[in-house]
Amino acid sequence: MGEGRILVVDNEPQIRRVMRTTLIPEGFEVDDAKSGEEALDHIRSNKCDLVLLDINMPGYSGFETCRAIRAISDMPIIMLTVHSAEKDKVEALDA
């Protein structure tokens, strides 16, 4: 039995690939989306246990995507970023 289904949302294919190759051997099923819009479509039609969400993406930002996910689901979301600005941390918690 798997550990759960994780949706990885990042516009960078390399990041999605690294997440996949790290999580699958640990027993997780991994889906991915390259945009916030694609992530929302996926969540509306598939069950996920966790979302790993990049903050900086073209189109819907990670913050906007997080708020949209929160409007339709209470699944856990972990936001990822290479930035460490305090304002990004605060906005992520508010989203």
BAKOLBA-345149 format. One record per residue: residue in one letter; residue number from 1; z, x, y of N, C-alpha, C in turn. Coordinates in pm, 1 decimal, m for minus. Layout:
N
<r><type>A</type><seq>NUM</seq><n_Z>Z</n_Z><n_X>X</n_X><n_Y>Y</n_Y><ca_Z>Z</ca_Z><ca_X>X</ca_X><ca_Y>Y</ca_Y><c_Z>Z</c_Z><c_X>X</c_X><c_Y>Y</c_Y></r>
...
//
This chain:
95
<r><type>M</type><seq>1</seq><n_Z>0.0</n_Z><n_X>84.2</n_X><n_Y>m117.9</n_Y><ca_Z>0.0</ca_Z><ca_X>0.0</ca_X><ca_Y>0.0</ca_Y><c_Z>0.0</c_Z><c_X>88.7</c_X><c_Y>124.2</c_Y></r>
<r><type>G</type><seq>2</seq><n_Z>m78.9</n_Z><n_X>52.2</n_X><n_Y>224.5</n_Y><ca_Z>m90.5</ca_Z><ca_X>131.0</ca_X><ca_Y>346.0</ca_Y><c_Z>31.7</c_Z><c_X>119.1</c_X><c_Y>434.8</c_Y></r>
<r><type>E</type><seq>3</seq><n_Z>41.3</n_Z><n_X>210.9</n_X><n_Y>527.6</n_Y><ca_Z>151.8</ca_Z><ca_X>213.3</ca_X><ca_Y>622.8</ca_Y><c_Z>131.0</c_Z><c_X>115.9</c_X><c_Y>737.5</c_Y></r>
<r><type>G</type><seq>4</seq><n_Z>9.7</n_Z><n_X>67.1</n_X><n_Y>756.5</n_Y><ca_Z>m21.4</ca_Z><ca_X>m23.5</ca_X><ca_Y>866.0</ca_Y><c_Z>m156.5</c_Z><c_X>10.8</c_X><c_Y>925.7</c_Y></r>
<r><type>R</type><seq>5</seq><n_Z>m202.3</n_Z><n_X>m77.4</n_X><n_Y>1013.1</n_Y><ca_Z>m333.3</ca_Z><ca_X>m60.2</ca_X><ca_Y>1077.5</ca_Y><c_Z>m311.3</c_Z><c_X>m23.5</c_X><c_Y>1223.7</c_Y></r>
<r><type>I</type><seq>6</seq><n_Z>m372.8</n_Z><n_X>87.4</n_X><n_Y>1263.9</n_Y><ca_Z>m360.8</ca_Z><ca_X>137.9</ca_X><ca_Y>1400.6</ca_Y><c_Z>m497.1</c_Z><c_X>131.6</c_X><c_Y>1467.5</c_Y></r>
<r><type>L</type><seq>7</seq><n_Z>m498.7</n_Z><n_X>82.2</n_X><n_Y>1590.1</n_Y><ca_Z>m619.8</ca_Z><ca_X>83.3</ca_X><ca_Y>1672.0</ca_Y><c_Z>m607.7</c_Z><c_X>197.1</c_X><c_Y>1772.8</c_Y></r>
<r><type>V</type><seq>8</seq><n_Z>m699.7</n_Z><n_X>292.1</n_X><n_Y>1765.2</n_Y><ca_Z>m704.5</ca_Z><ca_X>405.0</ca_X><ca_Y>1857.9</ca_Y><c_Z>m808.8</c_Z><c_X>372.5</c_X><c_Y>1964.2</c_Y></r>
<r><type>V</type><seq>9</seq><n_Z>m766.6</n_Z><n_X>372.4</n_X><n_Y>2090.9</n_Y><ca_Z>m857.5</ca_Z><ca_X>338.1</ca_X><ca_Y>2200.6</ca_Y><c_Z>m869.3</c_Z><c_X>458.0</c_X><c_Y>2293.9</c_Y></r>
<r><type>D</type><seq>10</seq><n_Z>m987.3</n_Z><n_X>518.4</n_X><n_Y>2294.8</n_Y><ca_Z>m1012.4</ca_Z><ca_X>634.8</ca_X><ca_Y>2379.6</ca_Y><c_Z>m1162.3</c_Z><c_X>648.0</c_X><c_Y>2397.9</c_Y></r>
<r><type>N</type><seq>11</seq><n_Z>m1204.8</n_Z><n_X>679.7</n_X><n_Y>2518.6</n_Y><ca_Z>m1348.3</ca_Z><ca_X>694.0</ca_X><ca_Y>2544.3</ca_Y><c_Z>m1404.2</c_Z><c_X>826.7</c_X><c_Y>2492.5</c_Y></r>
<r><type>E</type><seq>12</seq><n_Z>m1317.6</n_Z><n_X>919.4</n_X><n_Y>2454.9</n_Y><ca_Z>m1361.2</ca_Z><ca_X>1049.7</ca_X><ca_Y>2404.6</ca_Y><c_Z>m1372.7</c_Z><c_X>1047.4</c_X><c_Y>2252.2</c_Y></r>
<r><type>P</type><seq>13</seq><n_Z>m1494.1</n_Z><n_X>1064.3</n_X><n_Y>2198.6</n_Y><ca_Z>m1511.4</ca_Z><ca_X>1060.7</ca_X><ca_Y>2052.7</ca_Y><c_Z>m1428.0</c_Z><c_X>1165.9</c_X><c_Y>1979.0</c_Y></r>
<r><type>Q</type><seq>14</seq><n_Z>m1409.2</n_Z><n_X>1282.7</n_X><n_Y>2040.3</n_Y><ca_Z>m1331.2</ca_Z><ca_X>1388.1</ca_X><ca_Y>1975.0</ca_Y><c_Z>m1186.2</c_Z><c_X>1345.8</c_X><c_Y>1954.5</c_Y></r>
<r><type>I</type><seq>15</seq><n_Z>m1130.4</n_Z><n_X>1277.6</n_X><n_Y>2053.4</n_Y><ca_Z>m991.3</ca_Z><ca_X>1231.8</ca_X><ca_Y>2043.1</ca_Y><c_Z>m980.4</c_Z><c_X>1127.5</c_X><c_Y>1932.7</c_Y></r>
<r><type>R</type><seq>16</seq><n_Z>m1073.5</n_Z><n_X>1032.4</n_X><n_Y>1930.3</n_Y><ca_Z>m1071.2</ca_Z><ca_X>930.6</ca_X><ca_Y>1825.0</ca_Y><c_Z>m1081.6</c_Z><c_X>995.6</c_X><c_Y>1686.9</c_Y></r>
<r><type>R</type><seq>17</seq><n_Z>m1166.5</n_Z><n_X>1095.3</n_X><n_Y>1674.6</n_Y><ca_Z>m1186.1</ca_Z><ca_X>1164.5</ca_X><ca_Y>1546.5</ca_Y><c_Z>m1057.7</c_Z><c_X>1238.2</c_X><c_Y>1504.4</c_Y></r>
<r><type>V</type><seq>18</seq><n_Z>m993.9</n_Z><n_X>1307.8</n_X><n_Y>1598.0</n_Y><ca_Z>m869.0</ca_Z><ca_X>1379.3</ca_X><ca_Y>1566.9</ca_Y><c_Z>m760.2</c_Z><c_X>1280.9</c_X><c_Y>1524.3</c_Y></r>
<r><type>M</type><seq>19</seq><n_Z>m748.7</n_Z><n_X>1170.9</n_X><n_Y>1594.5</n_Y><ca_Z>m647.2</ca_Z><ca_X>1070.4</ca_X><ca_Y>1559.9</ca_Y><c_Z>m672.6</c_Z><c_X>1016.5</c_X><c_Y>1419.0</c_Y></r>
<r><type>R</type><seq>20</seq><n_Z>m798.3</n_Z><n_X>986.8</n_X><n_Y>1390.5</n_Y><ca_Z>m836.3</ca_Z><ca_X>937.4</ca_X><ca_Y>1257.7</ca_Y><c_Z>m799.0</c_Z><c_X>1037.2</c_X><c_Y>1147.8</c_Y></r>
<r><type>T</type><seq>21</seq><n_Z>m839.6</n_Z><n_X>1162.4</n_X><n_Y>1167.9</n_Y><ca_Z>m816.3</ca_Z><ca_X>1263.2</ca_X><ca_Y>1064.1</ca_Y><c_Z>m667.9</c_Z><c_X>1298.0</c_X><c_Y>1049.6</c_Y></r>
<r><type>T</type><seq>22</seq><n_Z>m589.0</n_Z><n_X>1267.7</n_X><n_Y>1150.5</n_Y><ca_Z>m444.4</ca_Z><ca_X>1289.5</ca_X><ca_Y>1143.0</ca_Y><c_Z>m373.3</c_Z><c_X>1171.1</c_X><c_Y>1077.2</c_Y></r>
<r><type>L</type><seq>23</seq><n_Z>m414.2</n_Z><n_X>1050.3</n_X><n_Y>1111.0</n_Y><ca_Z>m342.0</ca_Z><ca_X>930.9</ca_X><ca_Y>1066.6</ca_Y><c_Z>m380.1</c_Z><c_X>882.5</c_X><c_Y>926.9</c_Y></r>
<r><type>I</type><seq>24</seq><n_Z>m506.8</n_Z><n_X>893.3</n_X><n_Y>891.0</n_Y><ca_Z>m550.8</ca_Z><ca_X>841.5</ca_X><ca_Y>760.8</ca_Y><c_Z>m478.7</c_Z><c_X>910.4</c_X><c_Y>644.2</c_Y></r>
<r><type>P</type><seq>25</seq><n_Z>m465.6</n_Z><n_X>1044.0</n_X><n_Y>644.6</n_Y><ca_Z>m393.0</ca_Z><ca_X>1107.8</ca_X><ca_Y>533.2</ca_Y><c_Z>m245.3</c_Z><c_X>1066.7</c_X><c_Y>524.3</c_Y></r>
<r><type>E</type><seq>26</seq><n_Z>m191.4</n_Z><n_X>1015.0</n_X><n_Y>634.1</n_Y><ca_Z>m51.9</ca_Z><ca_X>968.9</ca_X><ca_Y>634.4</ca_Y><c_Z>m39.1</c_Z><c_X>826.1</c_X><c_Y>581.9</c_Y></r>
<r><type>G</type><seq>27</seq><n_Z>m152.2</n_Z><n_X>765.8</n_X><n_Y>541.8</n_Y><ca_Z>m148.7</ca_Z><ca_X>632.7</ca_X><ca_Y>481.7</ca_Y><c_Z>m183.2</c_Z><c_X>518.3</c_X><c_Y>574.8</c_Y></r>
<r><type>F</type><seq>28</seq><n_Z>m220.8</n_Z><n_X>548.2</n_X><n_Y>697.8</n_Y><ca_Z>m255.6</ca_Z><ca_X>443.0</ca_X><ca_Y>792.7</ca_Y><c_Z>m402.9</c_Z><c_X>406.8</c_X><c_Y>781.4</c_Y></r>
<r><type>E</type><seq>29</seq><n_Z>m432.7</n_Z><n_X>279.5</n_X><n_Y>803.9</n_Y><ca_Z>m570.3</ca_Z><ca_X>237.0</ca_X><ca_Y>822.8</ca_Y><c_Z>m596.9</c_Z><c_X>252.2</c_X><c_Y>972.0</c_Y></r>
<r><type>V</type><seq>30</seq><n_Z>m711.1</n_Z><n_X>308.5</n_X><n_Y>1008.8</n_Y><ca_Z>m739.0</ca_Z><ca_X>337.2</ca_X><ca_Y>1149.3</ca_Y><c_Z>m871.2</c_Z><c_X>274.5</c_X><c_Y>1190.5</c_Y></r>
<r><type>D</type><seq>31</seq><n_Z>m864.8</n_Z><n_X>195.3</n_X><n_Y>1296.7</n_Y><ca_Z>m983.5</ca_Z><ca_X>143.7</ca_X><ca_Y>1363.1</ca_Y><c_Z>m989.7</c_Z><c_X>212.6</c_X><c_Y>1497.7</c_Y></r>
<r><type>D</type><seq>32</seq><n_Z>m1107.1</n_Z><n_X>214.8</n_X><n_Y>1558.7</n_Y><ca_Z>m1112.6</ca_Z><ca_X>273.4</ca_X><ca_Y>1691.8</ca_Y><c_Z>m1203.3</c_Z><c_X>193.4</c_X><c_Y>1782.8</c_Y></r>
<r><type>A</type><seq>33</seq><n_Z>m1179.7</n_Z><n_X>212.3</n_X><n_Y>1911.0</n_Y><ca_Z>m1258.6</ca_Z><ca_X>148.1</ca_X><ca_Y>2015.9</ca_Y><c_Z>m1278.5</c_Z><c_X>250.7</c_X><c_Y>2126.0</c_Y></r>
<r><type>K</type><seq>34</seq><n_Z>m1396.0</n_Z><n_X>247.3</n_X><n_Y>2187.8</n_Y><ca_Z>m1425.8</ca_Z><ca_X>347.0</ca_X><ca_Y>2291.3</ca_Y><c_Z>m1402.0</c_Z><c_X>295.3</c_X><c_Y>2432.3</c_Y></r>
<r><type>S</type><seq>35</seq><n_Z>m1357.3</n_Z><n_X>170.0</n_X><n_Y>2444.7</n_Y><ca_Z>m1331.3</ca_Z><ca_X>113.7</ca_X><ca_Y>2577.3</ca_Y><c_Z>m1225.1</c_Z><c_X>5.4</c_X><c_Y>2566.4</c_Y></r>
<r><type>G</type><seq>36</seq><n_Z>m1169.1</n_Z><n_X>m28.7</n_X><n_Y>2680.5</n_Y><ca_Z>m1072.3</ca_Z><ca_X>m137.5</ca_X><ca_Y>2683.5</ca_Y><c_Z>m1134.1</c_Z><c_X>m269.1</c_X><c_Y>2641.8</c_Y></r>
<r><type>E</type><seq>37</seq><n_Z>m1256.3</n_Z><n_X>m292.9</n_X><n_Y>2686.0</n_Y><ca_Z>m1325.3</ca_Z><ca_X>m417.0</ca_X><ca_Y>2651.4</ca_Y><c_Z>m1345.7</c_Z><c_X>m426.9</c_X><c_Y>2500.1</c_Y></r>
<r><type>E</type><seq>38</seq><n_Z>m1388.4</n_Z><n_X>m316.3</n_X><n_Y>2440.4</n_Y><ca_Z>m1409.1</ca_Z><ca_X>m313.3</ca_X><ca_Y>2294.9</ca_Y><c_Z>m1276.4</c_Z><c_X>m332.8</c_X><c_Y>2221.4</c_Y></r>
<r><type>A</type><seq>39</seq><n_Z>m1170.3</n_Z><n_X>m275.1</n_X><n_Y>2273.4</n_Y><ca_Z>m1038.0</ca_Z><ca_X>m290.8</ca_X><ca_Y>2212.2</ca_Y><c_Z>m994.2</c_Z><c_X>m436.6</c_X><c_Y>2213.4</c_Y></r>
<r><type>L</type><seq>40</seq><n_Z>m1013.7</n_Z><n_X>m503.0</n_X><n_Y>2325.1</n_Y><ca_Z>m974.2</ca_Z><ca_X>m644.0</ca_X><ca_Y>2334.0</ca_Y><c_Z>m1053.7</c_Z><c_X>m729.6</c_X><c_Y>2237.0</c_Y></r>
<r><type>D</type><seq>41</seq><n_Z>m1183.1</n_Z><n_X>m706.4</n_X><n_Y>2226.8</n_Y><ca_Z>m1265.4</ca_Z><ca_X>m779.4</ca_X><ca_Y>2129.8</ca_Y><c_Z>m1212.4</c_Z><c_X>m756.6</c_X><c_Y>1988.4</c_Y></r>
<r><type>H</type><seq>42</seq><n_Z>m1179.0</n_Z><n_X>m632.4</n_X><n_Y>1958.2</n_Y><ca_Z>m1128.5</ca_Z><ca_X>m598.2</ca_X><ca_Y>1824.7</ca_Y><c_Z>m995.9</c_Z><c_X>m669.3</c_X><c_Y>1796.4</c_Y></r>
<r><type>I</type><seq>43</seq><n_Z>m906.2</n_Z><n_X>m667.9</n_X><n_Y>1891.5</n_Y><ca_Z>m774.1</ca_Z><ca_X>m728.8</ca_X><ca_Y>1873.0</ca_Y><c_Z>m785.0</c_Z><c_X>m879.3</c_X><c_Y>1855.1</c_Y></r>
<r><type>R</type><seq>44</seq><n_Z>m878.6</n_Z><n_X>m941.0</n_X><n_Y>1924.3</n_Y><ca_Z>m896.4</ca_Z><ca_X>m1086.3</ca_X><ca_Y>1911.5</ca_Y><c_Z>m942.6</c_Z><c_X>m1126.7</c_X><c_Y>1771.6</c_Y></r>
<r><type>S</type><seq>45</seq><n_Z>m1010.0</n_Z><n_X>m1036.9</n_X><n_Y>1701.4</n_Y><ca_Z>m1066.3</ca_Z><ca_X>m1075.3</ca_X><ca_Y>1571.6</ca_Y><c_Z>m1009.4</c_Z><c_X>m997.4</c_X><c_Y>1452.6</c_Y></r>
<r><type>N</type><seq>46</seq><n_Z>m916.0</n_Z><n_X>m907.5</n_X><n_Y>1475.5</n_Y><ca_Z>m858.5</ca_Z><ca_X>m826.4</ca_X><ca_Y>1367.6</ca_Y><c_Z>m708.3</c_Z><c_X>m811.4</c_X><c_Y>1386.1</c_Y></r>
<r><type>K</type><seq>47</seq><n_Z>m638.3</n_Z><n_X>m793.6</n_X><n_Y>1275.4</n_Y><ca_Z>m494.6</ca_Z><ca_X>m769.2</ca_X><ca_Y>1281.1</ca_Y><c_Z>m470.4</c_Z><c_X>m619.4</c_X><c_Y>1299.3</c_Y></r>
<r><type>C</type><seq>48</seq><n_Z>m385.7</n_Z><n_X>m584.6</n_X><n_Y>1392.9</n_Y><ca_Z>m344.7</ca_Z><ca_X>m445.5</ca_X><ca_Y>1414.3</ca_Y><c_Z>m192.7</c_Z><c_X>m443.1</c_X><c_Y>1423.0</c_Y></r>
<r><type>D</type><seq>49</seq><n_Z>m134.7</n_Z><n_X>m333.9</n_X><n_Y>1379.5</n_Y><ca_Z>10.3</ca_Z><ca_X>m318.6</ca_X><ca_Y>1387.0</ca_Y><c_Z>54.7</c_Z><c_X>m235.1</c_X><c_Y>1506.3</c_Y></r>
<r><type>L</type><seq>50</seq><n_Z>m37.6</n_Z><n_X>m155.2</n_X><n_Y>1559.9</n_Y><ca_Z>m5.4</ca_Z><ca_X>m64.3</ca_X><ca_Y>1670.0</ca_Y><c_Z>m133.9</c_Z><c_X>m26.6</c_X><c_Y>1741.6</c_Y></r>
<r><type>V</type><seq>51</seq><n_Z>m124.7</n_Z><n_X>m8.8</n_X><n_Y>1873.3</n_Y><ca_Z>m238.2</ca_Z><ca_X>40.0</ca_X><ca_Y>1952.1</ca_Y><c_Z>m198.8</c_Z><c_X>173.1</c_X><c_Y>2014.6</c_Y></r>
<r><type>L</type><seq>52</seq><n_Z>m282.8</n_Z><n_X>274.1</n_X><n_Y>1996.5</n_Y><ca_Z>m270.6</ca_Z><ca_X>401.4</ca_X><ca_Y>2068.2</ca_Y><c_Z>m376.5</c_Z><c_X>396.8</c_X><c_Y>2176.9</c_Y></r>
<r><type>L</type><seq>53</seq><n_Z>m334.5</n_Z><n_X>393.9</n_X><n_Y>2301.6</n_Y><ca_Z>m422.2</ca_Z><ca_X>360.2</ca_X><ca_Y>2413.2</ca_Y><c_Z>m425.2</c_Z><c_X>469.9</c_X><c_Y>2518.9</c_Y></r>
<r><type>D</type><seq>54</seq><n_Z>m544.5</n_Z><n_X>522.2</n_X><n_Y>2544.4</n_Y><ca_Z>m562.2</ca_Z><ca_X>621.6</ca_X><ca_Y>2650.8</ca_Y><c_Z>m549.8</c_Z><c_X>552.1</c_X><c_Y>2786.1</c_Y></r>
<r><type>I</type><seq>55</seq><n_Z>m488.7</n_Z><n_X>617.4</n_X><n_Y>2882.0</n_Y><ca_Z>m473.6</ca_Z><ca_X>559.5</ca_X><ca_Y>3015.5</ca_Y><c_Z>m602.6</c_Z><c_X>569.4</c_X><c_Y>3095.1</c_Y></r>
<r><type>N</type><seq>56</seq><n_Z>m669.2</n_Z><n_X>683.4</n_X><n_Y>3089.2</n_Y><ca_Z>m785.8</ca_Z><ca_X>708.1</ca_X><ca_Y>3175.0</ca_Y><c_Z>m915.7</c_Z><c_X>683.3</c_X><c_Y>3100.0</c_Y></r>
<r><type>M</type><seq>57</seq><n_Z>m973.2</n_Z><n_X>565.0</n_X><n_Y>3125.0</n_Y><ca_Z>m1101.0</ca_Z><ca_X>530.4</ca_X><ca_Y>3063.5</ca_Y><c_Z>m1188.7</c_Z><c_X>463.7</c_X><c_Y>3168.4</c_Y></r>
<r><type>P</type><seq>58</seq><n_Z>m1320.2</n_Z><n_X>477.4</n_X><n_Y>3154.5</n_Y><ca_Z>m1409.0</ca_Z><ca_X>403.2</ca_X><ca_Y>3244.4</ca_Y><c_Z>m1401.3</c_Z><c_X>254.1</c_X><c_Y>3211.3</c_Y></r>
<r><type>G</type><seq>59</seq><n_Z>m1443.6</n_Z><n_X>170.3</n_X><n_Y>3304.1</n_Y><ca_Z>m1430.5</ca_Z><ca_X>25.9</ca_X><ca_Y>3280.5</ca_Y><c_Z>m1285.2</c_Z><c_X>m12.7</c_X><c_Y>3296.5</c_Y></r>
<r><type>Y</type><seq>60</seq><n_Z>m1233.0</n_Z><n_X>m91.2</n_X><n_Y>3201.8</n_Y><ca_Z>m1091.0</ca_Z><ca_X>m125.2</ca_X><ca_Y>3205.2</ca_Y><c_Z>m1010.0</c_Z><c_X>2.0</c_X><c_Y>3185.4</c_Y></r>
<r><type>S</type><seq>61</seq><n_Z>m917.6</n_Z><n_X>28.7</n_X><n_Y>3275.6</n_Y><ca_Z>m827.8</ca_Z><ca_X>143.1</ca_X><ca_Y>3255.2</ca_Y><c_Z>m731.2</c_Z><c_X>109.5</c_X><c_Y>3142.1</c_Y></r>
<r><type>G</type><seq>62</seq><n_Z>m657.6</n_Z><n_X>209.2</n_X><n_Y>3097.6</n_Y><ca_Z>m555.4</ca_Z><ca_X>183.2</ca_X><ca_Y>2997.8</ca_Y><c_Z>m451.0</c_Z><c_X>84.9</c_X><c_Y>3047.6</c_Y></r>
<r><type>F</type><seq>63</seq><n_Z>m418.8</n_Z><n_X>92.0</n_X><n_Y>3175.8</n_Y><ca_Z>m321.0</ca_Z><ca_X>m1.0</ca_X><ca_Y>3233.0</ca_Y><c_Z>m373.3</c_Z><c_X>m144.1</c_X><c_Y>3225.9</c_Y></r>
<r><type>E</type><seq>64</seq><n_Z>m498.7</n_Z><n_X>m164.2</n_X><n_Y>3268.5</n_Y><ca_Z>m558.8</ca_Z><ca_X>m298.1</ca_X><ca_Y>3264.8</ca_Y><c_Z>m569.5</c_Z><c_X>m348.4</c_X><c_Y>3121.0</c_Y></r>
<r><type>T</type><seq>65</seq><n_Z>m608.1</n_Z><n_X>m259.4</n_X><n_Y>3031.6</n_Y><ca_Z>m620.2</ca_Z><ca_X>m297.2</ca_X><ca_Y>2890.9</ca_Y><c_Z>m484.1</c_Z><c_X>m335.0</c_X><c_Y>2834.1</c_Y></r>
<r><type>C</type><seq>66</seq><n_Z>m381.9</n_Z><n_X>m259.0</n_X><n_Y>2867.0</n_Y><ca_Z>m246.5</ca_Z><ca_X>m288.4</ca_X><ca_Y>2820.4</ca_Y><c_Z>m201.8</c_Z><c_X>m426.6</c_X><c_Y>2867.1</c_Y></r>
<r><type>R</type><seq>67</seq><n_Z>m223.5</n_Z><n_X>m457.1</n_X><n_Y>2994.3</n_Y><ca_Z>m184.6</ca_Z><ca_X>m588.5</ca_X><ca_Y>3046.2</ca_Y><c_Z>m260.7</c_Z><c_X>m700.5</c_X><c_Y>2975.1</c_Y></r>
<r><type>A</type><seq>68</seq><n_Z>m389.9</n_Z><n_X>m678.5</n_X><n_Y>2949.3</n_Y><ca_Z>m470.6</ca_Z><ca_X>m780.0</ca_X><ca_Y>2880.9</ca_Y><c_Z>m423.2</c_Z><c_X>m798.8</c_X><c_Y>2736.2</c_Y></r>
<r><type>I</type><seq>69</seq><n_Z>m387.5</n_Z><n_X>m690.0</n_X><n_Y>2668.9</n_Y><ca_Z>m334.6</ca_Z><ca_X>m701.1</ca_X><ca_Y>2532.5</ca_Y><c_Z>m202.8</c_Z><c_X>m776.9</c_X><c_Y>2534.7</c_Y></r>
<r><type>R</type><seq>70</seq><n_Z>m116.3</n_Z><n_X>m743.5</n_X><n_Y>2629.9</n_Y><ca_Z>13.4</ca_Z><ca_X>m810.6</ca_X><ca_Y>2642.4</ca_Y><c_Z>m1.7</c_Z><c_X>m961.7</c_X><c_Y>2662.7</c_Y></r>
<r><type>A</type><seq>71</seq><n_Z>m110.5</n_Z><n_X>m1003.8</n_X><n_Y>2726.4</n_Y><ca_Z>m133.2</ca_Z><ca_X>m1146.6</ca_X><ca_Y>2750.8</ca_Y><c_Z>m164.6</c_Z><c_X>m1222.0</c_X><c_Y>2621.4</c_Y></r>
<r><type>I</type><seq>72</seq><n_Z>m211.0</n_Z><n_X>m1150.8</n_X><n_Y>2517.5</n_Y><ca_Z>m250.1</ca_Z><ca_X>m1219.2</ca_X><ca_Y>2393.8</ca_Y><c_Z>m170.9</c_Z><c_X>m1174.6</c_X><c_Y>2270.9</c_Y></r>
<r><type>S</type><seq>73</seq><n_Z>m89.4</n_Z><n_X>m1070.1</n_X><n_Y>2284.6</n_Y><ca_Z>m19.9</ca_Z><ca_X>m1016.9</ca_X><ca_Y>2167.1</ca_Y><c_Z>106.4</c_Z><c_X>m941.4</c_X><c_Y>2208.5</c_Y></r>
<r><type>D</type><seq>74</seq><n_Z>199.8</n_Z><n_X>m933.9</n_X><n_Y>2114.7</n_Y><ca_Z>320.8</ca_Z><ca_X>m855.1</ca_X><ca_Y>2140.8</ca_Y><c_Z>324.9</c_Z><c_X>m728.9</c_X><c_Y>2054.1</c_Y></r>
<r><type>M</type><seq>75</seq><n_Z>207.2</n_Z><n_X>m687.2</n_X><n_Y>2001.8</n_Y><ca_Z>203.6</ca_Z><ca_X>m567.0</ca_X><ca_Y>1917.8</ca_Y><c_Z>245.1</c_Z><c_X>m443.9</c_X><c_Y>1999.0</c_Y></r>
<r><type>P</type><seq>76</seq><n_Z>305.9</n_Z><n_X>m346.3</n_X><n_Y>1934.7</n_Y><ca_Z>345.3</ca_Z><ca_X>m224.3</ca_X><ca_Y>2005.4</ca_Y><c_Z>223.8</c_Z><c_X>m147.4</c_X><c_Y>2057.5</c_Y></r>
<r><type>I</type><seq>77</seq><n_Z>240.1</n_Z><n_X>m89.0</n_X><n_Y>2174.8</n_Y><ca_Z>135.2</ca_Z><ca_X>m8.7</ca_X><ca_Y>2237.4</ca_Y><c_Z>197.1</c_Z><c_X>124.3</c_X><c_Y>2278.5</c_Y></r>
<r><type>I</type><seq>78</seq><n_Z>133.0</n_Z><n_X>232.4</n_X><n_Y>2238.5</n_Y><ca_Z>171.5</ca_Z><ca_X>365.8</ca_X><ca_Y>2284.8</ca_Y><c_Z>59.2</c_Z><c_X>414.8</c_X><c_Y>2373.9</c_Y></r>
<r><type>M</type><seq>79</seq><n_Z>92.6</n_Z><n_X>444.4</n_X><n_Y>2499.0</n_Y><ca_Z>m8.2</ca_Z><ca_X>490.0</ca_X><ca_Y>2594.1</ca_Y><c_Z>m11.1</c_Z><c_X>642.4</c_X><c_Y>2594.9</c_Y></r>
<r><type>L</type><seq>80</seq><n_Z>m133.1</n_Z><n_X>696.2</n_X><n_Y>2592.9</n_Y><ca_Z>m154.4</ca_Z><ca_X>840.7</ca_X><ca_Y>2586.7</ca_Y><c_Z>m224.7</c_Z><c_X>888.9</c_X><c_Y>2712.6</c_Y></r>
<r><type>T</type><seq>81</seq><n_Z>m187.3</n_Z><n_X>1006.6</n_X><n_Y>2759.4</n_Y><ca_Z>m255.0</ca_Z><ca_X>1064.4</ca_X><ca_Y>2874.8</ca_Y><c_Z>m230.4</c_Z><c_X>1214.6</c_X><c_Y>2880.2</c_Y></r>
<r><type>V</type><seq>82</seq><n_Z>m321.6</n_Z><n_X>1283.8</n_X><n_Y>2942.2</n_Y><ca_Z>m301.1</ca_Z><ca_X>1426.4</ca_X><ca_Y>2966.5</ca_Y><c_Z>m229.4</c_Z><c_X>1447.1</c_X><c_Y>3099.2</c_Y></r>
<r><type>H</type><seq>83</seq><n_Z>m215.9</n_Z><n_X>1340.1</n_X><n_Y>3177.5</n_Y><ca_Z>m150.2</ca_Z><ca_X>1348.5</ca_X><ca_Y>3308.0</ca_Y><c_Z>m0.5</c_Z><c_X>1325.1</c_X><c_Y>3291.8</c_Y></r>
<r><type>S</type><seq>84</seq><n_Z>76.7</n_Z><n_X>1386.8</n_X><n_Y>3376.6</n_Y><ca_Z>221.7</ca_Z><ca_X>1369.3</ca_X><ca_Y>3367.3</ca_Y><c_Z>282.0</c_Z><c_X>1320.7</c_X><c_Y>3498.8</c_Y></r>
<r><type>A</type><seq>85</seq><n_Z>199.5</n_Z><n_X>1263.3</n_X><n_Y>3584.9</n_Y><ca_Z>249.9</ca_Z><ca_X>1214.7</ca_X><ca_Y>3713.6</ca_Y><c_Z>350.0</c_Z><c_X>1101.3</c_X><c_Y>3690.9</c_Y></r>
<r><type>E</type><seq>86</seq><n_Z>455.8</n_Z><n_X>1104.3</n_X><n_Y>3766.9</n_Y><ca_Z>560.7</ca_Z><ca_X>1003.0</ca_X><ca_Y>3756.4</ca_Y><c_Z>504.3</c_Z><c_X>862.6</c_X><c_Y>3776.7</c_Y></r>
<r><type>K</type><seq>87</seq><n_Z>409.9</n_Z><n_X>847.6</n_X><n_Y>3870.4</n_Y><ca_Z>352.9</ca_Z><ca_X>715.0</ca_X><ca_Y>3897.3</ca_Y><c_Z>279.7</c_Z><c_X>660.7</c_X><c_Y>3775.1</c_Y></r>
<r><type>D</type><seq>88</seq><n_Z>215.1</n_Z><n_X>747.9</n_X><n_Y>3696.4</n_Y><ca_Z>147.7</ca_Z><ca_X>703.9</ca_X><ca_Y>3574.0</ca_Y><c_Z>249.2</c_Z><c_X>654.4</c_X><c_Y>3471.3</c_Y></r>
<r><type>K</type><seq>89</seq><n_Z>361.7</n_Z><n_X>723.1</n_X><n_Y>3459.9</n_Y><ca_Z>466.1</ca_Z><ca_X>681.5</ca_X><ca_Y>3366.4</ca_Y><c_Z>522.5</c_Z><c_X>545.4</c_X><c_Y>3405.9</c_Y></r>
<r><type>V</type><seq>90</seq><n_Z>547.9</n_Z><n_X>527.7</n_X><n_Y>3534.0</n_Y><ca_Z>603.0</ca_Z><ca_X>401.8</ca_X><ca_Y>3583.1</ca_Y><c_Z>503.3</c_Z><c_X>288.5</c_X><c_Y>3561.3</c_Y></r>
<r><type>E</type><seq>91</seq><n_Z>377.3</n_Z><n_X>311.9</n_X><n_Y>3595.7</n_Y><ca_Z>276.4</ca_Z><ca_X>207.3</ca_X><ca_Y>3578.4</ca_Y><c_Z>258.2</c_Z><c_X>172.2</c_X><c_Y>3431.0</c_Y></r>
<r><type>A</type><seq>92</seq><n_Z>264.6</n_Z><n_X>271.2</n_X><n_Y>3342.8</n_Y><ca_Z>252.2</ca_Z><ca_X>244.8</ca_X><ca_Y>3199.0</ca_Y><c_Z>367.0</c_Z><c_X>156.8</c_X><c_Y>3150.6</c_Y></r>
<r><type>L</type><seq>93</seq><n_Z>487.3</n_Z><n_X>183.3</n_X><n_Y>3197.3</n_Y><ca_Z>601.7</ca_Z><ca_X>100.8</ca_X><ca_Y>3158.1</ca_Y><c_Z>591.2</c_Z><c_X>m40.2</c_X><c_Y>3214.3</c_Y></r>
<r><type>D</type><seq>94</seq><n_Z>537.3</n_Z><n_X>m53.3</n_X><n_Y>3334.4</n_Y><ca_Z>520.7</ca_Z><ca_X>m185.1</ca_X><ca_Y>3395.5</ca_Y><c_Z>411.0</c_Z><c_X>m267.0</c_X><c_Y>3328.2</c_Y></r>
<r><type>A</type><seq>95</seq><n_Z>310.2</n_Z><n_X>m198.4</n_X><n_Y>3274.4</n_Y><ca_Z>197.7</ca_Z><ca_X>m269.4</ca_X><ca_Y>3212.0</ca_Y><c_Z>244.8</c_Z><c_X>m336.5</c_X><c_Y>3085.1</c_Y></r>
//
